[in-house]
Amino acid sequence: MKTALITGITGQDGSYLAELLLAKGYTVYGVRRRTSQAHYGCSEHLKDDINFIYADMTDQASLIRAVEKSQPDEVYNLAAQSFVQTSWEQPILTADVTGLGVINLLEAIRLVKSDARFYQASTSEMFGKVQEMPQTERTPFYPRSPYGVAKLFAHWTTVNYRESYPMFTCSGILFNHESPRRGVEFVTRKITHTVARIKYGLTNELRLGNLDAKRDWGYAGDYVKAMWLMLQQDVPDDYVIATGETHTVREFVEQAFEYAGLNYRDYVTIDPRFIRPAEVEVLLGNPEKARTKLGWAPEVNFEQLVHMMMEEDLRLAADEKKSSDNRSERIRRSVSK
């Protein structure tokens, strides 16, 4: 039986990866930060199956203890300050957690259990102002946000450890991957969450930035399978994980409103606050290497992804509407007495 240590386990990717590994019989350890209230995030439903360890990406001593305690065969680093817009507001924090945090973790592994296999969550945001279409593992990087810069530092650090020490380290250059578990601050979930609330009369407007930005969107549940496959290979390497299709934000909006039976033009407002200081206009990945070497391919297409997210958010909005109506009725009865 293998043991895995996952950072970022309370997030979208961490929860899907934990489900996958638990189903394969792994013992799973998850790193989470100490907070005043217990917070399991997207892994709430798995909290009794995961061995949680308190640690922080900015605290190397805590990461050393996490590796010592878990003695992992595989380490998946999914932790990051991953909201791109926030990285301009908190660039130093983003660099500390998303960039330098990877050195803290790699050093902990090197010192304590150097035979553990390491996966780094790299990102298509490293391509930024794209230098070729589509983007592959050999495409030059040109990040256009503090987040992208920090991720690029982490990516090259992972390569450097692989080339400098007898360590199995690899990076998955994952293009945008979404799900119903995505945080509502991310544009895809913001769209489906707001559209569902509009459908139930809970709000009347969706404020967005650049509708013409194009992204290669896939399903997070598919992408964690690629993470696992990378660590099962004989030789460590880096892989682009993508669908090979690109769609505009406008297309995502249209699909979501259409699913709800609404016309997006009646509800969408362009808000300059959501325009990036330096825009990434288009991202399109070529996953051919992952297909041929890992045997990986996405299973959920763009339309299915949008519908999956809308279905869940409509369910949540219906529950919210019911609670709101019940609360209003209680107030009405109280006033009428």
Secondary structure, 3 states (H helix, E strand, C coil): CCEEEEECCCCHHHHHHHHHHHHCCCEEEEEECCCCCCCCHHHHHHCCCCEEEECCCCCHHHHHHHHHHHCCCEEEECCCCCCHHHHHHCHHHHHHHHHHHHHHHHHHHHHHCCCCEEEEEEEHHHCCCCCCCCECCCCCCCCCCHHHHHHHHHHHHHHHHHHHCCCCEEEEEECCEECCCCCCCCHHHHHHHHHHHHHCCCCCCEEECCCCCEECCEEHHHHHHHHHHHCCCCCCCCEEECCCCCEEHHHHHHHHHHHCCCCHHHCEEECHHHCCCCCCCECCECCHHHHHHHCCCCCCCHHHHHHHHHHHHHHHHHHHHHHHHHHHHHHHHHHHC
